[in-house]
């Protein structure tokens, strides 16, 4: 094991805590962003699964941001010496609904730091466990996987694509255009330039703005809501970039016994961009 990996492993077990109130405005704003025509949220209304990402937002001063718009390395997350940080996937358990007006606490812990070597070079996977509580009752348990990668190399081929099914019982098509990406970045206070700065994105080797991993995840959960499916758990994985210029599709294939739904997002070429499995109540 290298000295770098040993140093990074020192971050395993590191913890931090944050508090927030589930206010109504972010719920109304995300409804609008997802083109949901909902009445204004009121005190006590249930907040949809996954929408805890609207809260506990990081507010690093501008002087503490790196070239990519993310906070500089170190602090709670380990100082991984690789330039590209991406949302890889995760697992979320929704134990009880959060409600507008709830006073929430989030306990976060780094549970894994794992260096690997792939076709694109060195990788480091970091898993953070977030536990969201209301009045000491656990509402959400989330394991969030982050991957750090080497800088793009000139002429580097794009990630290998895998064709997705062309039809699904549940299907919604949309373009996550630059306006949607701007609104979502603002909602979650995400300054990563890969979602709004086309010149930066091209420096990274991509042809267009990249649709956020959490936005894709919320679109899959939103598809379940549109089909009256009550999600208890979600396991999801980002597998290929999807861009703001593409017509993407959000797809679901429910099991015959109603126990689960296989979910996926396909990009404009019909290839998997994200996959997931929702376990239903």
Secondary structure, DSSP 4 states (H G I P E B T S, - for coil): --HHHHHHHTTTT-EEEEEEE--SHHHHHHHHHTT---PPP-TTPEEPTTGGGGSS-----GGGB-TTSSBPS-TTS---S-SEEEEEEEEEEE-S-EETT-EEEEEEEEEEEEEEEETTEEEEEEEEEEEEEETTEEEEEEEEEEEEEPPPPTTPPPPPP-BPPS--SEEEEE---HHHHHHHHHHTT---GGGT-HHHHHHTT-SSPBPPHHHHHHHHHHHHHHTT--EEEEEEEE-S--BTTS-EEEEEEE-TTSSEEEEEEE-TTSBEEEEEEEEE-
